[in-house]
Amino acid sequence: KHSRAKIEAVATDMGLAYIKAVRENLPKATLVFDHFHMIKLYNEKLADLRRTIAREANALEKKVF
């Protein structure tokens, strides 16, 4: 337990199980998410937004014309 007190940061992906484990076992440690997973999540959310906007634009176009 003493060695865990020295851990300042934990690098992990954004899986909820990993986050929960770190929070429970190393409550003072800073979570650091890797670049790859941050960009992947950002791109997925951006693609979702683009699809939503395209669907709404198509629906609006059908109503207007």
BAVEXMI-451273 format. One record per residue: residue number from 1; chain; x, y, z of N, C-alpha, C, O, CB in turn. Coordinates in pm, whole numbers, padded with zeros to 5 digits. Each point is the difference from the previous one (the first is absolute). Last residue first. Glycine has a CB too. Example, Ala and Ser with C-alpha at 12.3 -4.5 7.8 and 13.67 -1.06 7.14 Angstrom:
! residues 2
(drenfi 2 A (01285 -00225 00708) (00082 00119 00006) (-00077 00109 00073) (00051 00111 00017) (00067 -00174 -00232)),
(drenfi 1 A (-00089 -00509 00208) (-00089 00119 00000) (00090 00120 00000) (00104 -00002 00066) (-00293 -00115 00059)),
***
This chain:
! residues 65
(drenfi 65 A (-03930 02173 -05027) (-00022 -00026 -00143) (-00095 -00112 -00014) (-00033 -00040 -00111) (00259 00120 00051)),
(drenfi 64 A (-00127 00063 00495) (-00001 00125 -00076) (-00035 -00024 -00146) (-00075 00077 -00060) (00246 00017 00216)),
(drenfi 63 A (-00117 -00462 00143) (-00116 00080 00041) (-00014 00126 -00084) (-00111 00041 -00034) (00136 -00129 00266)),
(drenfi 62 A (00351 -00193 -00294) (-00121 -00068 -00047) (-00126 00078 00036) (-00096 00001 -00076) (00214 -00221 00099)),
(drenfi 61 A (00297 00374 00140) (-00008 00019 -00146) (-00126 -00065 -00056) (-00064 00055 -00089) (00316 -00047 00076)),
(drenfi 60 A (-00149 -00076 00467) (-00044 00138 -00024) (-00017 00026 -00149) (-00095 00066 -00041) (00212 00008 00251)),
(drenfi 59 A (00066 -00486 -00081) (-00141 00006 00040) (-00057 00139 -00026) (-00114 00013 -00047) (00156 -00189 00223)),
(drenfi 58 A (00417 00115 -00250) (-00079 -00074 -00100) (-00148 00005 00032) (-00083 00017 -00089) (00278 -00168 00049)),
(drenfi 57 A (00101 00337 00352) (-00002 00082 -00121) (-00082 -00069 -00109) (-00077 00066 -00070) (00302 00029 00128)),
(drenfi 56 A (-00149 -00331 00342) (-00090 00112 00023) (-00011 00089 -00124) (-00109 00049 -00032) (00167 -00055 00276)),
(drenfi 55 A (00250 -00349 -00258) (-00137 -00052 00008) (-00100 00113 00016) (-00103 00004 -00067) (00190 -00217 00167)),
(drenfi 54 A (00368 00327 -00083) (-00038 -00039 -00136) (-00143 -00053 -00003) (-00076 00033 -00091) (00316 -00086 00038)),
(drenfi 53 A (-00051 00154 00473) (-00024 00123 -00077) (-00045 -00034 -00142) (-00092 00064 -00052) (00264 00058 00191)),
(drenfi 52 A (-00042 -00482 00132) (-00122 00062 00053) (-00036 00124 -00080) (-00116 00018 -00038) (00169 -00107 00267)),
(drenfi 51 A (00356 -00122 -00324) (-00113 -00081 -00046) (-00133 00060 00045) (-00096 00005 -00077) (00242 -00210 00083)),
(drenfi 50 A (00250 00408 00151) (-00016 00022 -00145) (-00119 -00077 -00054) (-00077 00053 -00080) (00324 -00017 00059)),
(drenfi 49 A (-00127 -00109 00470) (-00058 00133 -00019) (-00023 00029 -00148) (-00105 00052 -00037) (00220 00027 00246)),
(drenfi 48 A (00111 -00475 -00096) (-00140 -00008 00044) (-00071 00133 -00024) (-00114 00003 -00048) (00176 -00175 00221)),
(drenfi 47 A (00399 00161 -00249) (-00071 -00073 -00106) (-00149 -00014 00035) (-00085 00015 -00087) (00297 -00140 00030)),
(drenfi 46 A (00068 00311 00384) (-00013 00092 -00113) (-00075 -00066 -00115) (-00084 00065 -00064) (00298 00048 00133)),
(drenfi 45 A (-00106 -00377 00301) (-00105 00096 00036) (-00023 00101 -00113) (-00113 00040 -00026) (00173 -00067 00269)),
(drenfi 44 A (00290 -00284 -00294) (-00128 -00070 00002) (-00114 00097 00029) (-00105 -00006 -00065) (00221 -00203 00141)),
(drenfi 43 A (00326 00374 -00055) (-00040 -00026 -00139) (-00134 -00072 -00006) (-00081 00028 -00089) (00321 -00039 00024)),
(drenfi 42 A (-00048 00085 00493) (-00035 00128 -00063) (-00053 -00023 -00142) (-00103 00055 -00037) (00278 00062 00177)),
(drenfi 41 A (00002 -00489 00086) (-00129 00040 00056) (-00049 00130 -00063) (-00117 00012 -00035) (00176 -00126 00250)),
(drenfi 40 A (00370 -00029 -00337) (-00100 -00095 -00049) (-00139 00039 00050) (-00095 00004 -00079) (00268 -00187 00074)),
(drenfi 39 A (00197 00420 00170) (-00029 00038 -00139) (-00108 -00091 -00058) (-00087 00047 -00073) (00323 00038 00044)),
(drenfi 38 A (-00084 -00191 00460) (-00065 00131 00003) (-00040 00043 -00141) (-00112 00046 -00021) (00246 00016 00226)),
(drenfi 37 A (00118 -00457 -00152) (-00139 -00018 00039) (-00076 00133 00009) (-00120 00004 -00027) (00188 -00210 00151)),
(drenfi 36 A (00399 00214 -00232) (-00074 -00078 -00100) (-00147 -00008 00036) (-00086 00027 -00084) (00293 -00160 00035)),
(drenfi 35 A (00099 00336 00359) (-00033 00083 -00115) (-00087 -00075 -00100) (-00099 00054 -00049) (00313 00070 00080)),
(drenfi 34 A (-00219 -00269 00492) (00095 00005 -00111) (-00059 00074 -00120) (-00121 00003 -00022) (00221 -00217 00102)),
(drenfi 33 A (-00202 00308 00450) (-00052 -00079 -00112) (00092 00017 -00119) (00047 00110 -00030) (-00283 -00084 00113)),
(drenfi 32 A (00272 00013 00478) (00050 00056 -00126) (-00050 -00091 -00111) (00031 -00119 -00003) (00177 00222 00114)),
(drenfi 31 A (-00306 00016 00451) (-00023 -00086 -00116) (00047 00073 -00125) (-00030 00117 -00020) (-00168 -00229 00133)),
(drenfi 30 A (00370 00159 00414) (-00060 00068 -00114) (-00017 -00099 -00113) (00093 -00073 -00033) (00010 00294 00102)),
(drenfi 29 A (-00090 -00329 00480) (00071 -00002 -00127) (-00079 00075 -00108) (-00123 -00003 -00001) (00229 -00218 00063)),
(drenfi 28 A (-00248 00122 00398) (00073 00126 -00017) (00074 00009 -00134) (00053 00105 -00035) (-00027 -00097 00282)),
(drenfi 27 A (-00284 -00401 -00104) (-00087 00118 -00007) (00072 00133 -00021) (-00061 00095 -00048) (-00091 -00220 00193)),
(drenfi 26 A (00221 -00401 -00214) (00097 00110 00000) (-00074 00133 -00006) (00011 00073 -00098) (00163 -00218 -00016)),
(drenfi 25 A (-00416 -00265 00135) (00127 -00045 00055) (00106 00109 00011) (00093 -00010 00081) (-00145 -00209 -00174)),
(drenfi 24 A (-00401 00291 -00086) (-00015 -00075 00125) (00134 -00030 00067) (00011 00007 00122) (-00218 -00107 -00215)),
(drenfi 23 A (00194 00318 -00333) (-00063 00087 00101) (-00011 -00071 00135) (00019 00062 00105) (-00148 00052 -00289)),
(drenfi 22 A (00286 -00362 -00186) (00098 00101 00041) (-00058 00087 00111) (00066 00026 00100) (00035 -00025 -00331)),
(drenfi 21 A (-00387 -00316 00037) (00106 -00067 00076) (00104 00100 00050) (00046 -00010 00114) (-00082 -00196 -00250)),
(drenfi 20 A (-00309 00362 -00149) (-00052 -00037 00132) (00109 -00063 00086) (00012 00032 00119) (-00239 -00065 -00219)),
(drenfi 19 A (00332 00126 -00346) (-00017 00125 00074) (-00047 -00030 00143) (00052 00056 00096) (-00106 00067 -00310)),
(drenfi 18 A (00081 -00483 -00085) (00133 00050 00036) (-00009 00126 00086) (00070 00014 00099) (00022 -00112 -00311)),
(drenfi 17 A (-00491 -00079 00036) (00055 -00092 00100) (00138 00046 00047) (00031 -00008 00119) (-00161 -00180 -00222)),
(drenfi 16 A (-00090 00419 -00252) (-00054 00032 00132) (00055 -00091 00109) (00018 00044 00113) (-00224 00037 -00225)),
(drenfi 15 A (00475 00061 -00337) (-00094 -00102 00044) (-00046 00028 00143) (00081 00029 00088) (00028 -00196 -00240)),
(drenfi 14 A (00211 00410 -00159) (-00114 00059 00069) (-00106 -00102 00040) (-00117 00036 00017) (00161 00171 -00143)),
(drenfi 13 A (00509 -00274 00101) (-00101 00039 -00098) (-00123 00043 00080) (00006 00007 00123) (00084 -00169 -00303)),
(drenfi 12 A (00385 00245 00406) (-00089 -00109 -00035) (-00089 00042 -00117) (-00003 00117 -00038) (00006 -00201 00276)),
(drenfi 11 A (00413 00234 00153) (-00040 00014 -00141) (-00083 -00122 -00038) (00040 -00113 00025) (00168 00249 -00080)),
(drenfi 10 A (-00087 00127 00540) (-00022 -00129 -00066) (-00047 00028 -00141) (-00100 00069 -00020) (00043 -00185 00240)),
(drenfi 9 A (00332 00381 00229) (-00083 00001 -00120) (-00010 -00140 -00057) (00091 -00082 00014) (-00024 00319 -00062)),
(drenfi 8 A (00158 -00149 00468) (-00060 00132 -00023) (-00096 00003 -00118) (-00096 00077 00001) (00300 00022 00095)),
(drenfi 7 A (00026 -00458 00292) (-00047 00010 -00139) (-00075 00132 -00018) (-00101 00024 00067) (00086 -00277 -00088)),
(drenfi 6 A (00186 00088 00444) (00097 00075 -00079) (-00044 00020 -00145) (00060 00079 -00073) (00117 -00169 00221)),
(drenfi 5 A (-00419 -00173 00178) (-00008 00141 00039) (00094 00087 -00083) (-00020 00121 -00011) (-00041 -00192 00242)),
(drenfi 4 A (00053 -00410 -00260) (-00107 00065 -00076) (-00008 00149 00031) (-00041 00078 -00086) (-00085 -00293 00085)),
(drenfi 3 A (00422 -00069 00243) (00052 00032 -00133) (-00105 00069 -00087) (00033 00081 -00086) (00121 -00277 00103)),
(drenfi 2 A (-00269 00037 00420) (00090 00116 00007) (00050 00040 -00139) (00012 00119 -00030) (00057 -00191 00260)),
(drenfi 1 A (-00325 -00323 -00163) (-00083 00120 00000) (00087 00126 00000) (-00037 00101 -00059) (-00144 -00227 00180)),
***
